């Protein structure tokens, strides 16, 4: 399989898949590093680390947000992704939402017609919150919540037509459970297995929609996507003052593609 290579202008392209990640990661100079640390400091102490349950509205849903759960109102990436999901035709589809947090993406998928949605999160408070919000918004019969490290709690077989994920956008060791919504560990350790786990659980021709940031290590994510055998294309972008959020559609390999990847792994 080809390796990740830079294209003209510094964009990142996935070798073999033939589809660019299409944006360069923003350079992390001293000013941006100080700015990012400052934003995280205030976000952690005022929002992520809050010790009380909050009630909010986001993307048309009334949501309970328990302590340690990523807050969808203060971090606009959640509403941006939910609005995008609302434009998909998910009628009759089986969907998984990985890193569900408050469950906002799972709710958006159910509203877009998904037959069933599994809302998964490593944070038990998030799984409980997602289940509670599903019931409160009238989707309790279609959304099930599970505490899971990525998709590891689900059998590695073709279960889903669509998988959604908005993983932590920044590398670095999280301080605690609440900070895992922001930091994904050194070298994105905590989400590195996402793409291969998703490939194993998607039906042939299924799709993974993943949101990243221009502050994300796009080169690393490109290698992980390429290794899992996905075709990738950007489908939505939302820019704010300090960064842009980009949603990529990753197309699962065919059945033959699954076999080829398995043989390659066995050969390694």
Secondary structure, 3 states (H helix, E strand, C coil): CCCCEECHHHCEEECCCCEECCCCCCCCCHHHHHHHHHHHHHHHHHHHCCCCCEEEEECCEEEEECCCCCCCCCCCHHHHHHHHHCCCCCCCCEEEEECCCCCHHHHHHHHCCCCEEEEEECCHHHHHHHHHHHHHCCCCCCEEEEECCCCCCCCCCCCEEEEEECCCCECECCCCCHHHHCECEHHHHHHCCHHHHHHHHEEEEEEEEEEEECCCCHHHHHHHHHHCCCEEEEEEEEECCCCEEEEEEEECCCHHHHHHHHHHHHHC
